[in-house]
Every structure is written in structure tokens, then in C-alpha cells.
């Protein structure tokens, strides 16, 4: 089998249904399976997904495992040569799995590909990123990036400074769409995707571990996916709590990247920046 598509579901019956239907409608020329992991959804019956889509493999967890453990549970049942982690609030716009598969078959040094993500209104999302660093944070806080040429700004910073209109290598990408060979999992330190973070920043950590193994991570804009984004986190209070969790996790991750005095420098700059963001948001 070419591909196992893993979707973690939590109270998103309609979003997940739309996601699955888009896979069925758009994915051609690929032998695939769809694995849905329900994280003990309290407000929906996951069996409804099996009724709507009898061919899916439904795994019903008896507890909310979070994003990382939920994906690992799905991967543990996967039979495909490649894995696609796909958020439940995503819908394929074109045959993006085939585009990613073809690229990875031709580029064995590539460890992960991702697609161009857009909101339902068509606006692009900035899912192609650089790892945080002292210099990156300073460029934004001061902001020194205004002194850089547009081309240099894109090269050094990516994120919203990059138009997301051309293929390029990046440091990390959102977990909403991650396409990678199943074989890499066995090369990771824990023989599975890291579960250090229950949710948020786990995608950054996974990419960091892939990069530590020497693999490239590629952004392929010809692969196109609609991503509702925060489809299961709609309330302002929940979004605020999630942002707090994300910031805390980023600081924990940076201890891996800066395991010395530099982490304290980074922490000071990062917290100052987040305070400013909190005041204006």
C-alpha cells in the first residue's frame, strides 16, 4: 500500500466527514487507507463516521490522548509506505497526496513534504517556517527586518514574510498536513513521533527531529489544501489558553536547540515579544 492517511477526530463530525469525502473525491493514482482516531469525543458518536464511510479504519480511544499520541496510535495501525497526517478541518483541493508521493519517490533525501494551505475564503496560510532563534526574534522585535531586502527577508524569516508561492526547503511546517515515509519513524529517538507535547509545538519538534536525522523538509505549493484552522477551538477563551500552551511548549523546545546560556537570552526576548503581542491583540 502506498499511503496511510491518519486523521485525529475530536468532536468534529462534519469537518471530519468533509475531510474524508475530499480524500475520496480528489485522491487518484494512489493506493491508500484512511485511519481515523477518535480522541474520546464527548459530544459526538464516532460510529457515525464509520456509518458514513464504511471503508475507513476507525480507532476509538477511551481517553483524549491529545494530538501527538492520537497520531501515533493511528500510525501504529498504518500499512502504507508513506504516512499523511491530515487535520480533521482540512479538505483536499487537488490530488495533493499524489503530488507529494511523486516528489518523495524522486527525492530520497526529502523526509517530509507539505502542501499550500488556504482558508475557506482562499487566503493563504503561513505554514512554512524557520525554527525560532535569538536572531529571528530580534529581527521582529526591533524590527531589524525592515532593513533587509524582500528576498533576504523571505530567505531568513519565511512565515508571513514568504509569499508561499514557490517550492523551497524550510525548517518546519504545520501538523495540519505532513507527508513522510513510514520508515523514518523507526529512526527517531523514541521510534515514534515525540509525545513531549500533548498539543501545540509538537509539529515543530517532529520536524526538528527529522532535520536532526539529516532530512529535508519541502514546501510544495502545487499541492493545495483548504484548512479551516482552529476548527475545533472556536471560543476566545480556548484560543487564548491554547496560545499560552503553545508559548510554553516553544520555550521547552528551545531548550533542545539552545541547551546552554543562550536559552535564557532567547526566553527573555521571546517573552517580551509575546507580551507585546498580548497587548495589541
Secondary structure as the mmCIF struct_conf table of DSSP 4:
data_model
#
loop_
_struct_conf.conf_type_id
_struct_conf.id
_struct_conf.beg_label_comp_id
_struct_conf.beg_label_asym_id
_struct_conf.beg_label_seq_id
_struct_conf.end_label_comp_id
_struct_conf.end_label_asym_id
_struct_conf.end_label_seq_id
STRN STRN1 UNK A 3 UNK A 9
BEND BEND1 UNK A 10 UNK A 11
HELX_RH_AL_P HELX_RH_AL_P1 UNK A 13 UNK A 26
BEND BEND2 UNK A 29 UNK A 29
STRN STRN2 UNK A 32 UNK A 38
TURN_TY1_P TURN_TY1_P1 UNK A 42 UNK A 43
BEND BEND3 UNK A 44 UNK A 44
TURN_TY1_P TURN_TY1_P2 UNK A 46 UNK A 46
HELX_RH_AL_P HELX_RH_AL_P2 UNK A 47 UNK A 52
TURN_TY1_P TURN_TY1_P3 UNK A 54 UNK A 55
BEND BEND4 UNK A 56 UNK A 56
STRN STRN3 UNK A 57 UNK A 60
BEND BEND5 UNK A 62 UNK A 63
HELX_RH_AL_P HELX_RH_AL_P3 UNK A 66 UNK A 76
TURN_TY1_P TURN_TY1_P4 UNK A 77 UNK A 77
BEND BEND6 UNK A 80 UNK A 81
STRN STRN4 UNK A 82 UNK A 86
TURN_TY1_P TURN_TY1_P5 UNK A 88 UNK A 89
STRN STRN5 UNK A 90 UNK A 92
BEND BEND7 UNK A 93 UNK A 94
HELX_RH_AL_P HELX_RH_AL_P4 UNK A 96 UNK A 106
TURN_TY1_P TURN_TY1_P6 UNK A 108 UNK A 109
STRN STRN6 UNK A 110 UNK A 118
TURN_TY1_P TURN_TY1_P7 UNK A 120 UNK A 121
BEND BEND8 UNK A 122 UNK A 122
HELX_LH_PP_P HELX_LH_PP_P1 UNK A 123 UNK A 123
STRN STRN7 UNK A 124 UNK A 124
HELX_LH_PP_P HELX_LH_PP_P2 UNK A 125 UNK A 125
STRN STRN8 UNK A 128 UNK A 129
HELX_LH_PP_P HELX_LH_PP_P3 UNK A 130 UNK A 132
HELX_RH_AL_P HELX_RH_AL_P5 UNK A 134 UNK A 142
HELX_RH_3T_P HELX_RH_3T_P1 UNK A 144 UNK A 147
BEND BEND9 UNK A 148 UNK A 148
HELX_RH_AL_P HELX_RH_AL_P6 UNK A 150 UNK A 157
STRN STRN9 UNK A 158 UNK A 158
HELX_RH_3T_P HELX_RH_3T_P2 UNK A 159 UNK A 161
BEND BEND10 UNK A 162 UNK A 162
BEND BEND11 UNK A 164 UNK A 164
BEND BEND12 UNK A 166 UNK A 166
STRN STRN10 UNK A 168 UNK A 169
BEND BEND13 UNK A 171 UNK A 171
STRN STRN11 UNK A 172 UNK A 173
TURN_TY1_P TURN_TY1_P8 UNK A 175 UNK A 176
STRN STRN12 UNK A 177 UNK A 181
HELX_RH_3T_P HELX_RH_3T_P3 UNK A 182 UNK A 187
BEND BEND14 UNK A 188 UNK A 188
TURN_TY1_P TURN_TY1_P9 UNK A 189 UNK A 190
BEND BEND15 UNK A 191 UNK A 192
BEND BEND16 UNK A 196 UNK A 196
BEND BEND17 UNK A 198 UNK A 201
HELX_RH_AL_P HELX_RH_AL_P7 UNK A 202 UNK A 212
TURN_TY1_P TURN_TY1_P10 UNK A 213 UNK A 214
STRN STRN13 UNK A 216 UNK A 227
BEND BEND18 UNK A 229 UNK A 230
TURN_TY1_P TURN_TY1_P11 UNK A 231 UNK A 232
BEND BEND19 UNK A 235 UNK A 235
HELX_RH_AL_P HELX_RH_AL_P8 UNK A 236 UNK A 257
BEND BEND20 UNK A 260 UNK A 260
TURN_TY1_P TURN_TY1_P12 UNK A 261 UNK A 261
HELX_RH_AL_P HELX_RH_AL_P9 UNK A 262 UNK A 280
#
